[in-house]
Amino acid sequence: MRHETPLERADRNFAELLQELRVTQTGVQILFAFLLTLAFTQRFPSLDTVQRTTYVTTLMLAMLAAALFTAPAALHRSLFQQHAKPAIVAISSRLATLGLMVLMLAFTGSVLLVVDVSLGRAAGVCAGASTLLVCSGLWRVLPWLVRRTLVRPPGAPQGGQDREGSPSD
């Protein structure tokens, strides 16, 4: 256990969260930029209704993921020096988790669309489903399995939160 005050813990947790968001935000920005340019390619008018629907849905999911990943910075800026750091950390952690779920769907839609256009609908659906399974496995199942195997010291908080309700590591 670290010997830190609740405010020190909140500061550390927020710094760690921001570092995680820096990593994911770059991927979201690249995906979003890629999707924005697709509508201006020569082949775009030849997409069928399913492909266009997949495109628009995926574009909106990428936009939502970007908004969710930038929301913690906006929340912090809005509540700066209001003594709200533990609340900012807790809310930002939830926003980041939701952002990862939305990003998983955006990745799935992107792969589905590209493989559908390149190799056909069946291959696209298989590739999209595989993407969803891989992301779910790495982002949800793996952490759950690791959490189950962790040995916690006596009196340590359970369920990923400390006594103040803030996410803990």
Buried (B, 14 or more C-beta within 10 A) or exposed (E): EEEEEEEEBBBBBBEBBBEEBEEBBEBBBEBBEEBEEBEEEEEBEEBEEEBBEBBEBBBBBBBBBBBBBBBBEEBBEEBEEEEBBBBBBBBBBBBBBBBBBBBBBBBBBBBBBBBBBEEEBEEBEBBBEBBBEBBBEEBBEEEEEEEEEEEEEEEEEEEEEBEBEBBBE
